[in-house]
Amino acid sequence: MGGTEQKHVQEAFDTNWIAPLGNNVNEFEKQVKKFTGAKAACALSSGTAGIHIALDLLGVQQGDVVFCSSLTFIASANPILYLGAKPVFIDSDLDSWNMSPIALEQAFKAYEEKGKLPKAVVIVNLYGQSAKMDELMAICNNYNVPVVEDAAESLGALYKGKMSGTFGKFGIFSFNGNKIITTSGGGMIVSDDEEMIQKALKKATQARDQAVHYQHSEVGYNYRLSNISAGIGRGQMEVLEQRINEKREIFNRYEEALGVIDGIEMMTELENTFHNRWLSTMIIDSEKFGVSVLEIIEHLAKNHIEARPVWKPMHMQPLFEECDYFSEEKDNSKYLYENGICLPSDTKMTVEQQELVIRKIKELIN
């Protein structure tokens, strides 16, 4: 916590506005709009809820197809299943670790030949880095297919000076406990289409019609963020830029100490972008370095240090084994999963603790 969150939470208690509406919710949405430049925002119970509502508002239904980044957390893809649609997964490029324009074009051509274009494309901005939005948006616009930008991990990241989450028809942020700022659990859907965000608000509040009695003409959800959680969010927004700076400092220390070692390649920052470095990640060449990713993780664990593999791609998950997957010449998503590692990146971590992580990794060289 940054220190001012309790003040806003106390305001919710003092005014007796505890439910998923109130001043904190309104002000939190205003803060996110101001920070990102989005024209409209709706605070929700999770980022997953945001993706679900976005796809619903774009008309995704039973039997439809939705293209989605493969290298991501499952929350990017589960809402496709909620609506009875079929996900088709797209490979990453090695420059950004995000959706490959080459693979996306292949998928569009293949599904155009089938006469079944996707209803939407879910583009994920992984670990705090924006995807190649110019190329990806040009492809999607050429086929007139809307984009949902999963910016759950990339709040504060920039692509050519424009905020992550503001390129597609909808952008989604997450405020889960592990994100760069948190409301404990929560999310936000943003858009420049104010009318669509009003529809999102209605969907998030059980789709109640404007009537004196309780009337419902469409399916709705119970997805609104509580006024207490939004109070935490207001305080967190005050330290967001500080958190981003701290995350980047953590990455820079890793890069300075480890990036020069043969067999280690730190996740690069795409040209003309600003990476929020939510997680510090790197690729291990086990032949050059001498040990594998899993051996590094096990060695760190023995020293009470937690590290994790990169997300296991969706096309490799049992749940999606029957789904189509389009890759570049080599399966980059699989390569990143098998050779990538996420290092301790918490802003509460001291410099001394980070130096311990670095020393323990260096112990394994050859």
SULURFEN-V362702 format. One line per field, one symbol per residue. ss: DSSP state (A for helix, B for strand, O for the rest). phi: phi as a letter, one per 20 degrees, with the letter a starting at -180 (. if undefined). burial: b if it has 16 or more other ideal C-beta (glycine too) atoms within 10 Angstrom, else e. A space follows every 50 residues. Layout:
# SULURFEN-V362702
ss = ???
phi = ???
burial = ???
This chain:
# SULURFEN-V362702
ss = OOOOAAAAAAAAAAAOOOOOOOAAAAAAAAAAAAAAOOOBBBBBOOAAAA AAAAAAAOOOOOOOBBBBBOOOOOAAAAAAAAOOOBBBBBOBOOOOOOBO AAAAAAAAAAAAAOOOOOOBBBBBOAAAOOOOAAAAAAAAAAOOOBBBBB OOOOOOOBBOOBBOOOOOOBBBBBOOOOOOOOOOOOBBBBBOOAAAAAAA AAAABOOBOOOOOOOBOOOOOBOBOOAAAAAAAAAAAOOAAAAAAAAAAA AAAAAAAAOOOOOBBBOOOOOOBBOOOOOBBBBBOAAAAOOOAAAAAAAA AAOOOOOBBOOOOAAAOAAAOOOOBBOOOOOAAAAAAAABBBBOOOOOOO AAAAAAAAAAAAOOOO
phi = .epdffffffgfffemddffapfffffffffffffenfebbcfcfafggf fgfgfffenfcgnfdcebgeeaffffdgfffgemedfcedfedefdmdge gffffgffffefffmbfffacedddflodfffffffffffffeldfddee dgdcgnfcclndfgndeefcccddcffeefccdnbrabdcaeefffffff ffgfdmlfffbfeeccdbfccddfefffffffgfffffdfffffffffff ffffffedfeefodcfgfdggmcceflgcecbddeffffocegfffgfff ffdmceccffgfgffdeggdfeefbdcfgdffffffffcebdegcffffe ffffffgfffffgegl
burial = eeebbeebbebbeeeebeebbbbbbebbbebbbeebebebbbbbbbbbbb bbbbbbbbebeeebbbbbbbbbbebbbebbeebebbbbbbbbbeebbbbb bbbbbbbbeebeeeeeebbbbbbbbbbbbbbbbebbbebbeeeebbbbbb bbbbbbbebeeebbbbbbbbbbbbbbeebbbbbeebbbbbbebeebbebb bbbbbebeeeeeeeeeeeebbebbbbbbbbbbbbbbbebbeebbebbbeb bebbbebbeeeebbbbbbbbeebbbbbbbbbbbbeeeebebbbeebbebb eeeebebebbbbbbbbeeebeebbbbbbeebbbbbbbbbbbbbbbeeeee eeebebbbebbeeeee
